[in-house]
Amino acid sequence: MKRIATFALAGLIVAYPFIVLGLLSHASLRYVGLGFACVVLARFVLSQTQSSQQLMLPWLSVGLCLLGVTLFTLASISEREWVLRLYPVAVNGLFLLAFSLSLLHPPSVIERIARLREPDLPPFAIRYTRVVTAIWSVFFLLNGALALWTALACSRQTWAWYNGFIAYCLIALLFALEWAVRCCLKVRLSPQ
């Protein structure tokens, strides 16, 4: 039951831009903001497991929760829609911070993820994970900048489509490209 609730709350957060798009024409910004503050807080409480702590930096999940609850509460109190739209910017900013800091203080985030499947990574794989972490850092910087632009300068529909669909397509594309490069490297570097 806990797993189903966690996935349902994660789904609400992923669909957040489109839910906001639909709700704001029928409900008060105050209630939408408070509702999402509760969703973020509930997701944080339900998702605290040992495996999530191994995969992510512990402060990242706390930071995402605090920023989400703060932004949604501020949007609710101020009744300013642009504050409600800043959540994707905050998420990208925190991921940029986590990935960038892990380059300065190894192991990198991608190395941590890789070591869950393959604990004894060879040196070339560690170098590769650092490059991939740097690429994701650049992605989060650019995606966060676009999220900020859509939050402050675009219509509600443009903001929702970019942050609720296009950004996820770009993430999927980057995952797919990295997976293809990794498969080619494994074939090329594997002993014959």
Backbone as a chain_set.jsonl record, in Angstrom:
{"seq": "MKRIATFALAGLIVAYPFIVLGLLSHASLRYVGLGFACVVLARFVLSQTQSSQQLMLPWLSVGLCLLGVTLFTLASISEREWVLRLYPVAVNGLFLLAFSLSLLHPPSVIERIARLREPDLPPFAIRYTRVVTAIWSVFFLLNGALALWTALACSRQTWAWYNGFIAYCLIALLFALEWAVRCCLKVRLSPQ", "coords": {"N": [[0.821, -1.2, 0.0], [1.957, 1.227, 0.799], [3.863, 1.558, -1.204], [2.252, 1.888, -3.475], [0.944, 4.271, -2.828], [3.17, 5.975, -2.729], [4.025, 5.904, -5.437], [1.727, 6.98, -6.629], [1.702, 9.584, -5.553], [4.134, 10.489, -6.6], [3.458, 10.441, -9.282], [1.54, 12.492, -9.324], [3.21, 14.656, -8.819], [4.893, 14.605, -11.063], [3.003, 15.091, -13.061], [2.293, 17.583, -12.362], [2.506, 20.248, -13.717], [0.422, 20.079, -15.666], [-1.756, 19.484, -14.078], [-1.926, 21.815, -12.572], [-2.483, 23.56, -14.682], [-5.058, 22.67, -15.389], [-6.475, 22.906, -12.934], [-6.311, 25.627, -12.094], [-8.137, 27.055, -13.555], [-10.467, 26.446, -12.344], [-10.23, 26.359, -9.584], [-9.125, 28.014, -6.588], [-5.965, 29.626, -6.382], [-4.836, 29.548, -3.891], [-5.75, 27.129, -2.729], [-4.77, 25.259, -4.537], [-1.992, 25.621, -4.26], [-1.617, 24.948, -1.501], [-2.514, 22.32, -1.593], [-0.577, 21.064, -3.243], [1.683, 21.493, -1.66], [1.122, 19.767, 0.43], [1.145, 17.336, -0.993], [3.854, 17.139, -1.81], [5.117, 17.018, 0.69], [3.971, 14.649, 1.769], [4.894, 12.788, -0.114], [7.64, 12.911, 0.366], [7.791, 11.936, 3.029], [6.812, 9.306, 2.687], [8.681, 8.225, 0.939], [11.125, 7.776, 2.124], [13.52, 5.632, 2.249], [16.048, 3.1, 2.708], [17.258, 2.362, 0.266], [16.694, 4.559, -1.38], [18.217, 6.464, -0.125], [20.786, 5.516, -0.596], [21.0, 5.81, -3.347], [20.518, 8.547, -3.942], [21.748, 11.715, -2.802], [21.35, 12.275, 0.624], [20.615, 14.886, 1.488], [19.5, 15.951, -0.77], [16.877, 14.953, -1.211], [15.655, 16.002, 1.055], [16.038, 18.733, 0.562], [14.545, 19.05, -1.819], [12.001, 18.57, -0.823], [11.73, 20.634, 1.142], [12.025, 22.959, -0.463], [9.878, 22.607, -2.248], [7.601, 22.559, -0.505], [7.913, 25.113, 0.633], [7.793, 26.864, -1.657], [5.211, 26.246, -2.673], [3.608, 26.89, -0.493], [4.194, 29.627, -0.209], [3.191, 30.502, -2.672], [0.527, 29.987, -2.254], [-0.073, 31.678, -0.071], [0.635, 34.24, -1.061], [-0.798, 34.285, -3.354], [0.213, 34.365, -5.939], [0.708, 33.404, -9.124], [3.098, 33.02, -10.568], [4.94, 32.262, -8.638], [4.096, 29.72, -7.982], [4.757, 28.489, -10.34], [7.491, 28.229, -10.194], [8.487, 25.851, -9.197], [9.548, 23.719, -10.972], [11.91, 25.033, -11.696], [13.27, 25.206, -9.27], [13.647, 22.46, -8.744], [15.343, 21.681, -10.877], [17.494, 23.354, -10.231], [18.339, 22.317, -7.742], [19.09, 19.706, -8.502], [21.146, 20.356, -10.283], [22.957, 21.493, -8.463], [23.492, 19.245, -6.806], [24.621, 17.369, -8.648], [26.792, 18.84, -9.662], [28.291, 19.41, -7.317], [28.984, 16.819, -6.66], [30.902, 16.29, -8.528], [32.991, 17.789, -7.621], [33.408, 16.676, -5.147], [33.973, 13.626, -5.125], [32.459, 10.303, -4.77], [30.93, 10.758, -8.023], [27.466, 11.517, -8.775], [26.455, 9.872, -10.844], [28.363, 7.851, -10.804], [27.789, 6.716, -8.312], [25.258, 5.656, -8.848], [25.958, 3.829, -10.862], [27.579, 2.077, -9.422], [25.75, 0.697, -7.894], [24.882, -1.362, -9.503], [27.243, -2.42, -10.429], [29.654, -2.902, -8.41], [32.52, -2.835, -8.449], [33.972, -0.773, -10.234], [35.96, -0.202, -13.116], [38.826, 2.003, -13.707], [38.464, 3.492, -16.174], [35.696, 3.495, -16.385], [34.938, 4.969, -14.201], [35.929, 7.469, -14.941], [34.281, 7.864, -17.155], [31.755, 8.018, -15.889], [32.062, 10.416, -14.576], [32.158, 12.23, -16.716], [29.572, 11.879, -17.745], [28.098, 12.774, -15.544], [28.86, 15.469, -15.592], [27.709, 16.224, -18.023], [24.982, 15.898, -17.409], [24.839, 17.889, -15.481], [25.138, 20.227, -17.026], [22.842, 19.923, -18.546], [20.822, 20.228, -16.538], [21.296, 22.879, -15.847], [20.676, 24.279, -18.276], [18.028, 23.375, -18.711], [16.818, 24.288, -16.38], [17.079, 27.038, -16.777], [15.421, 27.399, -19.007], [13.021, 26.568, -17.845], [12.697, 28.607, -15.978], [12.388, 30.817, -17.685], [9.971, 30.089, -18.981], [8.324, 30.172, -16.759], [8.269, 32.853, -15.996], [7.883, 34.432, -18.29], [6.108, 33.341, -20.121], [2.965, 32.009, -21.342], [0.491, 30.294, -19.328], [-0.169, 27.86, -20.53], [2.038, 27.351, -22.259], [4.072, 27.18, -20.354], [3.147, 24.899, -18.93], [3.202, 22.893, -20.937], [5.943, 22.867, -21.628], [7.274, 22.252, -19.132], [5.851, 20.048, -18.26], [5.877, 18.198, -20.283], [7.687, 18.53, -22.612], [10.215, 18.902, -21.327], [10.453, 16.435, -20.003], [10.587, 14.751, -22.215], [13.042, 15.575, -23.259], [14.712, 14.742, -21.178], [14.328, 11.966, -21.377], [15.396, 11.567, -23.929], [18.099, 12.272, -23.498], [18.798, 10.261, -21.638], [18.466, 8.016, -23.332], [20.38, 8.501, -25.346], [22.73, 8.46, -23.807], [22.656, 5.819, -22.872], [22.926, 4.421, -25.297], [25.513, 5.242, -26.095], [26.978, 4.195, -23.942], [26.519, 1.431, -24.29], [27.824, 1.01, -26.758], [30.451, 1.662, -26.01], [30.935, -0.366, -24.115], [30.911, -2.637, -25.752], [33.063, -2.063, -27.443], [35.183, -1.879, -25.62], [35.19, -4.268, -24.309], [36.827, -7.385, -23.449], [38.065, -9.429, -26.042]], "CA": [[0.0, 0.0, 0.0], [2.858, 2.374, 0.862], [4.483, 1.701, -2.523], [1.238, 2.43, -4.384], [0.765, 5.677, -2.451], [4.383, 6.692, -3.143], [3.971, 6.061, -6.896], [0.628, 7.897, -6.948], [2.156, 10.937, -5.241], [5.156, 10.835, -7.593], [2.718, 10.738, -10.511], [0.959, 13.826, -9.186], [4.286, 15.646, -8.936], [5.32, 14.612, -12.467], [1.923, 15.704, -13.839], [2.016, 18.857, -11.704], [2.175, 21.385, -14.588], [-0.885, 19.919, -16.302], [-2.771, 19.582, -13.021], [-2.051, 23.254, -12.313], [-3.16, 24.124, -15.846], [-6.472, 22.346, -15.291], [-7.107, 23.355, -11.689], [-6.368, 27.072, -11.876], [-9.328, 27.653, -14.162], [-11.643, 26.06, -11.55], [-9.981, 26.423, -8.136], [-8.301, 29.118, -6.11], [-4.524, 29.399, -6.281], [-4.558, 29.236, -2.486], [-5.977, 25.696, -2.487], [-3.848, 24.504, -5.387], [-0.688, 25.696, -3.606], [-1.622, 24.143, -0.27], [-2.644, 20.911, -1.985], [0.721, 20.55, -3.695], [2.585, 21.456, -0.497], [0.813, 18.497, 1.126], [1.597, 16.226, -1.848], [5.324, 17.07, -1.715], [5.458, 16.566, 2.038], [3.579, 13.237, 1.884], [5.819, 11.998, -0.941], [8.908, 12.859, 1.088], [7.644, 11.04, 4.183], [6.633, 7.918, 2.232], [9.786, 7.73, 0.105], [12.373, 7.674, 2.868], [13.977, 4.253, 2.403], [17.499, 2.93, 2.635], [17.713, 2.347, -1.124], [16.677, 5.917, -1.922], [19.335, 7.183, 0.476], [22.011, 5.091, -1.267], [21.012, 6.299, -4.709], [20.575, 9.998, -3.963], [22.331, 12.331, -1.632], [20.242, 12.474, 1.576], [20.177, 16.281, 1.56], [18.756, 16.307, -1.975], [15.445, 14.711, -1.007], [15.214, 16.989, 2.049], [15.997, 20.014, -0.135], [13.393, 19.06, -2.727], [10.794, 18.697, 0.007], [11.667, 21.976, 1.734], [11.769, 23.949, -1.509], [8.52, 22.421, -2.74], [6.64, 23.023, 0.497], [8.067, 26.567, 0.757], [7.253, 27.54, -2.842], [3.767, 26.069, -2.77], [2.992, 27.655, 0.593], [4.31, 31.043, -0.588], [2.237, 30.752, -3.76], [-0.799, 29.974, -1.642], [-0.242, 32.876, 0.765], [0.725, 35.453, -1.884], [-1.701, 34.107, -4.499], [0.963, 34.741, -7.138], [0.882, 32.199, -9.941], [4.485, 32.83, -10.985], [5.632, 31.54, -7.562], [3.685, 28.33, -8.178], [5.453, 27.984, -11.523], [8.935, 28.127, -9.972], [8.886, 24.532, -8.692], [10.509, 23.053, -11.864], [13.193, 25.753, -11.63], [13.911, 24.769, -8.028], [14.067, 21.061, -8.907], [16.54, 21.691, -11.727], [18.58, 23.982, -9.48], [18.868, 21.383, -6.74], [19.806, 18.629, -9.19], [22.394, 20.957, -10.751], [23.827, 21.599, -7.297], [23.907, 17.891, -6.385], [25.508, 16.764, -9.644], [28.029, 19.631, -9.718], [29.069, 19.176, -6.092], [29.545, 15.46, -6.672], [32.117, 16.336, -9.347], [34.033, 18.363, -6.775], [33.593, 15.771, -4.009], [33.565, 12.304, -5.613], [32.075, 9.85, -6.104], [29.879, 11.511, -8.701], [26.131, 10.919, -8.665], [26.339, 8.779, -11.818], [29.189, 6.742, -10.302], [27.012, 6.062, -7.242], [24.212, 4.861, -9.499], [26.619, 2.716, -11.553], [28.096, 1.12, -8.428], [24.654, -0.141, -7.393], [24.838, -2.546, -10.364], [28.597, -2.929, -10.632], [30.417, -2.27, -7.318], [33.945, -2.667, -8.76], [34.117, -0.093, -11.522], [37.344, 0.063, -13.547], [39.124, 3.446, -13.792], [37.861, 4.161, -17.334], [34.269, 3.65, -16.115], [34.811, 6.092, -13.264], [36.09, 8.677, -15.763], [33.061, 7.98, -17.957], [30.65, 8.488, -15.036], [32.288, 11.839, -14.31], [31.744, 12.958, -17.921], [28.111, 11.835, -17.794], [27.627, 13.675, -14.487], [29.057, 16.837, -16.092], [26.691, 16.45, -19.062], [23.707, 16.109, -16.707], [24.91, 19.205, -14.835], [24.841, 21.212, -18.069], [21.422, 19.762, -18.865], [20.009, 20.84, -15.485], [21.473, 24.327, -15.964], [19.9, 24.756, -19.421], [16.619, 23.08, -18.485], [16.365, 25.215, -15.343], [16.958, 28.373, -17.384], [14.197, 27.382, -19.817], [11.891, 26.509, -16.909], [12.55, 29.963, -15.425], [11.839, 31.652, -18.752], [8.549, 29.767, -19.163], [7.592, 30.57, -15.544], [8.158, 34.301, -15.857], [7.616, 35.174, -19.519], [5.241, 32.619, -21.046], [1.598, 31.714, -20.912], [0.312, 29.112, -18.486], [-0.152, 26.687, -21.402], [3.426, 27.121, -22.685], [4.778, 26.703, -19.162], [2.726, 23.525, -18.636], [3.699, 21.972, -21.967], [7.397, 22.695, -21.531], [7.684, 21.609, -17.88], [5.126, 18.802, -18.036], [6.018, 17.25, -21.392], [8.921, 18.683, -23.401], [11.387, 18.658, -20.463], [10.551, 14.986, -19.784], [11.068, 14.17, -23.478], [14.478, 15.858, -23.329], [15.356, 13.835, -20.215], [14.305, 10.627, -21.98], [16.354, 11.581, -25.039], [19.45, 12.233, -22.93], [18.974, 8.902, -21.118], [18.607, 7.094, -24.463], [21.682, 8.74, -25.971], [23.783, 7.977, -22.905], [22.587, 4.359, -22.866], [23.492, 3.964, -26.575], [26.968, 5.455, -26.029], [27.509, 3.235, -22.971], [26.506, 0.1, -24.92], [28.901, 0.997, -27.764], [31.724, 1.618, -25.295], [31.109, -1.689, -23.528], [31.265, -3.569, -26.824], [34.398, -1.717, -27.913], [36.196, -2.066, -24.582], [35.145, -5.611, -23.703], [37.873, -8.272, -23.932], [37.633, -10.336, -27.135]], "C": [[0.866, 1.266, 0.0], [3.483, 2.631, -0.503], [3.499, 2.325, -3.521], [1.024, 3.918, -4.103], [1.965, 6.516, -2.899], [4.375, 6.938, -4.648], [2.872, 7.036, -7.312], [1.037, 9.341, -6.688], [3.233, 11.4, -6.217], [4.492, 11.186, -8.922], [2.08, 12.117, -10.481], [2.021, 14.906, -9.362], [4.773, 15.744, -10.382], [4.283, 15.341, -13.324], [1.565, 17.106, -13.338], [1.705, 20.012, -12.663], [0.789, 21.279, -15.236], [-2.018, 19.964, -15.284], [-3.008, 21.05, -12.678], [-2.823, 23.916, -13.451], [-4.664, 23.877, -15.764], [-7.158, 22.942, -14.078], [-7.273, 24.86, -11.574], [-7.545, 27.738, -12.574], [-10.592, 27.35, -13.353], [-11.458, 26.256, -10.042], [-9.072, 27.605, -7.814], [-6.837, 28.694, -6.04], [-4.137, 28.999, -4.87], [-4.687, 27.732, -2.235], [-5.053, 24.812, -3.326], [-2.462, 24.476, -4.739], [-0.615, 24.839, -2.358], [-1.73, 22.651, -0.58], [-1.315, 20.329, -2.422], [1.769, 20.569, -2.592], [2.376, 20.15, 0.269], [1.293, 17.295, 0.331], [3.108, 16.041, -1.727], [5.749, 16.537, -0.351], [5.128, 15.08, 2.221], [4.514, 12.348, 1.083], [7.157, 11.846, -0.241], [8.833, 11.856, 2.238], [7.567, 9.583, 3.736], [7.85, 7.353, 1.5], [11.112, 7.582, 0.839], [12.717, 6.216, 3.154], [15.486, 4.213, 2.308], [17.993, 2.997, 1.193], [17.698, 3.749, -1.731], [17.821, 6.739, -1.343], [20.662, 6.78, -0.164], [22.123, 5.729, -2.64], [21.222, 7.811, -4.761], [21.318, 10.491, -2.72], [21.194, 12.623, -0.66], [19.718, 13.908, 1.61], [19.353, 16.681, 0.347], [17.253, 16.092, -1.78], [14.872, 15.676, 0.03], [15.064, 18.359, 1.378], [14.815, 20.127, -1.078], [12.091, 19.244, -1.956], [10.659, 20.117, 0.558], [11.354, 23.052, 0.693], [10.35, 23.845, -2.033], [7.481, 22.956, -1.774], [6.705, 24.549, 0.63], [7.451, 27.3, -0.428], [5.737, 27.441, -2.915], [3.027, 26.838, -1.674], [3.048, 29.151, 0.292], [3.337, 31.408, -1.702], [0.826, 30.841, -3.205], [-1.062, 31.256, -0.849], [-0.293, 34.146, -0.095], [-0.297, 35.465, -3.019], [-1.08, 34.655, -5.782], [1.259, 33.467, -7.931], [2.339, 31.957, -10.323], [5.294, 32.097, -9.911], [5.325, 30.05, -7.674], [4.446, 27.693, -9.336], [6.954, 27.765, -11.307], [9.396, 26.739, -9.512], [9.83, 23.794, -9.655], [11.886, 23.724, -11.869], [13.966, 25.288, -10.398], [14.426, 23.341, -8.135], [15.334, 20.986, -9.749], [17.73, 22.291, -10.997], [19.189, 23.045, -8.447], [19.612, 20.216, -7.386], [21.131, 19.136, -9.759], [23.397, 21.047, -9.61], [24.367, 20.23, -6.884], [24.905, 17.284, -7.359], [26.833, 17.511, -9.7], [28.904, 19.404, -8.489], [29.687, 17.786, -6.072], [30.763, 15.361, -7.589], [33.292, 16.871, -8.532], [34.389, 17.448, -5.605], [33.116, 14.373, -4.404], [33.187, 11.358, -4.477], [30.939, 10.684, -6.687], [28.544, 10.785, -8.544], [25.996, 9.731, -9.613], [27.21, 7.594, -11.398], [28.453, 5.997, -9.189], [25.949, 5.147, -7.836], [24.833, 3.636, -10.168], [27.107, 1.652, -10.576], [26.999, 0.279, -7.775], [24.545, -1.431, -8.212], [26.197, -3.222, -10.488], [29.527, -2.289, -9.603], [31.899, -1.996, -7.638], [34.12, -2.07, -10.147], [35.588, 0.087, -11.872], [37.564, 1.572, -13.699], [38.49, 4.147, -14.991], [36.359, 4.386, -17.121], [34.026, 4.806, -15.146], [34.962, 7.413, -14.016], [34.831, 8.934, -16.591], [31.902, 8.517, -17.111], [30.817, 9.968, -14.685], [31.854, 12.695, -15.508], [30.217, 13.007, -18.006], [27.513, 12.747, -16.717], [27.76, 15.13, -14.921], [28.011, 17.178, -17.156], [25.325, 16.7, -18.418], [23.697, 17.464, -16.0], [24.57, 20.307, -15.828], [23.362, 21.138, -18.449], [20.551, 20.464, -17.824], [20.13, 22.363, -15.502], [20.594, 24.884, -17.083], [18.401, 24.545, -19.213], [16.035, 24.008, -17.42], [16.178, 26.621, -15.889], [15.696, 28.452, -18.244], [12.947, 27.331, -18.932], [11.629, 27.885, -16.302], [11.921, 30.898, -16.454], [10.348, 31.375, -18.943], [7.719, 30.204, -17.949], [7.317, 32.064, -15.507], [7.669, 35.026, -17.11], [6.614, 34.513, -20.46], [3.849, 32.411, -20.471], [1.583, 30.463, -20.037], [0.395, 27.834, -19.33], [1.268, 26.341, -21.851], [4.241, 26.578, -21.519], [4.443, 25.24, -18.882], [3.279, 22.545, -19.665], [5.21, 21.777, -21.881], [7.758, 21.861, -20.304], [7.0, 20.277, -17.624], [5.28, 17.788, -19.145], [7.374, 17.365, -22.079], [10.16, 18.393, -22.558], [11.56, 17.163, -20.208], [11.012, 14.261, -21.048], [12.571, 14.393, -23.629], [15.267, 14.966, -22.361], [15.434, 12.428, -20.797], [15.305, 10.522, -23.125], [17.784, 11.502, -24.527], [19.758, 10.861, -22.338], [19.255, 7.924, -22.262], [19.967, 7.253, -25.15], [22.819, 8.211, -25.101], [23.814, 6.454, -22.885], [23.215, 3.798, -24.146], [25.018, 4.11, -26.577], [27.604, 4.432, -25.093], [27.565, 1.824, -23.568], [27.62, -0.017, -25.953], [30.258, 0.909, -27.098], [31.977, 0.254, -24.682], [31.529, -2.71, -24.561], [32.707, -3.321, -27.263], [35.477, -2.049, -26.904], [36.177, -3.46, -23.961], [36.245, -6.49, -24.298], [37.324, -9.235, -24.983], [37.944, -11.781, -26.822]], "O": [[0.568, 2.24, -0.691], [3.621, 3.781, -0.918], [3.875, 3.187, -4.314], [0.934, 4.725, -5.028], [1.798, 7.632, -3.389], [4.68, 8.042, -5.098], [3.059, 7.827, -8.237], [0.756, 10.224, -7.498], [3.25, 12.563, -6.62], [4.913, 12.12, -9.605], [2.076, 12.829, -11.485], [1.769, 15.942, -9.977], [5.036, 16.841, -10.874], [4.642, 16.119, -14.208], [0.635, 17.733, -13.846], [0.715, 20.71, -12.445], [0.071, 22.273, -15.341], [-3.116, 20.43, -15.592], [-4.15, 21.478, -12.513], [-3.71, 24.736, -13.212], [-5.457, 24.777, -16.039], [-8.285, 23.427, -14.171], [-8.265, 25.331, -11.018], [-7.916, 28.86, -12.23], [-11.655, 27.908, -13.622], [-12.442, 26.313, -9.305], [-8.352, 28.114, -8.673], [-6.516, 27.559, -5.687], [-3.218, 28.204, -4.673], [-3.821, 27.133, -1.597], [-4.613, 23.753, -2.878], [-1.828, 23.423, -4.677], [0.34, 24.086, -2.173], [-1.113, 21.823, 0.09], [-0.959, 19.222, -2.018], [2.667, 19.727, -2.594], [3.336, 19.51, 0.699], [1.795, 16.332, 0.911], [3.589, 14.92, -1.562], [6.645, 15.698, -0.259], [5.936, 14.335, 2.777], [4.89, 11.27, 1.543], [7.745, 10.764, -0.254], [9.723, 11.019, 2.393], [8.194, 8.717, 4.346], [8.03, 6.137, 1.446], [12.129, 7.286, 0.211], [12.279, 5.639, 4.148], [16.122, 5.176, 1.88], [19.023, 3.613, 0.918], [18.586, 4.095, -2.509], [18.341, 7.627, -2.019], [21.57, 7.605, -0.269], [23.207, 6.142, -3.054], [22.03, 8.294, -5.555], [21.481, 9.769, -1.736], [20.168, 13.166, -1.07], [18.514, 14.125, 1.745], [18.586, 17.643, 0.412], [16.45, 16.951, -2.143], [13.73, 16.119, -0.099], [14.077, 19.058, 1.603], [14.155, 21.165, -1.138], [11.198, 19.978, -2.38], [9.596, 20.729, 0.452], [10.532, 23.938, 0.926], [9.685, 24.859, -2.243], [6.59, 23.711, -2.161], [5.669, 25.205, 0.729], [6.681, 28.243, -0.246], [5.055, 28.43, -3.185], [1.944, 27.374, -1.909], [2.07, 29.866, 0.51], [2.733, 32.481, -1.687], [0.029, 31.673, -3.637], [-2.138, 31.845, -0.945], [-1.143, 35.012, 0.109], [-0.618, 36.517, -3.572], [-1.739, 35.308, -6.59], [1.967, 32.576, -7.463], [2.773, 30.807, -10.395], [6.239, 31.38, -10.24], [6.21, 29.216, -7.478], [4.741, 26.498, -9.311], [7.616, 27.172, -12.158], [10.6, 26.491, -9.448], [10.847, 23.275, -9.195], [12.906, 23.053, -12.028], [15.163, 25.012, -10.471], [15.525, 23.042, -7.668], [16.291, 20.306, -9.377], [18.851, 21.799, -11.125], [20.409, 22.985, -8.295], [20.647, 19.784, -6.879], [22.133, 18.421, -9.722], [24.568, 20.707, -9.786], [25.564, 20.08, -6.642], [25.928, 16.741, -6.94], [27.89, 16.885, -9.778], [30.116, 19.226, -8.608], [30.778, 17.591, -5.537], [31.572, 14.445, -7.443], [34.437, 16.461, -8.725], [35.525, 17.444, -5.131], [32.002, 13.973, -4.068], [33.565, 11.598, -3.33], [30.109, 11.236, -5.965], [28.5, 9.597, -8.224], [25.472, 8.688, -9.22], [26.826, 6.445, -11.618], [28.495, 4.768, -9.138], [25.764, 4.015, -7.39], [24.302, 2.531, -10.057], [27.052, 0.459, -10.874], [27.294, -0.748, -7.163], [24.159, -2.472, -7.681], [26.288, -4.441, -10.633], [30.128, -1.25, -9.879], [32.463, -1.021, -7.143], [34.384, -2.784, -11.114], [36.382, 0.485, -11.02], [36.602, 2.332, -13.808], [38.021, 5.277, -14.859], [35.808, 5.365, -17.624], [33.035, 5.527, -15.257], [34.221, 8.364, -13.767], [34.376, 10.071, -16.713], [31.151, 9.377, -17.569], [29.832, 10.685, -14.516], [31.256, 13.756, -15.332], [29.641, 14.052, -18.305], [26.515, 13.422, -16.971], [26.872, 15.94, -14.652], [27.49, 18.293, -17.183], [24.597, 17.603, -18.829], [22.655, 18.115, -15.928], [23.804, 21.218, -15.513], [22.711, 22.164, -18.648], [19.642, 21.213, -18.182], [19.161, 23.061, -15.202], [19.854, 25.845, -16.874], [17.599, 25.432, -19.505], [14.897, 24.46, -17.54], [15.235, 27.318, -15.515], [14.983, 29.455, -18.213], [11.94, 27.972, -19.233], [10.476, 28.283, -16.131], [11.025, 31.677, -16.128], [9.551, 32.306, -19.054], [6.55, 30.564, -18.092], [6.261, 32.496, -15.045], [7.102, 36.114, -17.011], [6.301, 35.079, -21.506], [3.602, 32.613, -19.282], [2.536, 29.684, -20.016], [0.966, 26.837, -18.888], [1.66, 25.175, -21.827], [5.009, 25.629, -21.679], [5.336, 24.432, -18.628], [3.774, 21.478, -19.299], [5.705, 20.662, -22.041], [8.473, 20.866, -20.424], [7.506, 19.46, -16.855], [4.868, 16.638, -18.992], [8.13, 16.394, -22.121], [11.068, 17.706, -23.025], [12.686, 16.668, -20.197], [11.742, 13.273, -20.968], [13.29, 13.499, -24.076], [16.357, 14.496, -22.689], [16.475, 11.774, -20.722], [15.982, 9.505, -23.273], [18.594, 10.747, -25.065], [20.862, 10.347, -22.516], [20.17, 7.105, -22.174], [20.621, 6.267, -25.491], [23.756, 7.59, -25.602], [24.893, 5.86, -22.881], [23.952, 2.814, -24.093], [25.729, 3.205, -27.013], [28.65, 3.865, -25.411], [28.546, 1.107, -23.373], [28.293, -1.045, -26.015], [31.128, 0.169, -27.557], [33.103, -0.242, -24.718], [32.39, -3.55, -24.302], [33.479, -4.265, -27.435], [36.574, -2.459, -27.283], [37.059, -3.795, -23.17], [36.569, -6.378, -25.481], [36.237, -9.788, -24.817], [37.65, -12.665, -27.626]]}, "num_chains": 1, "name": "protein.A"}
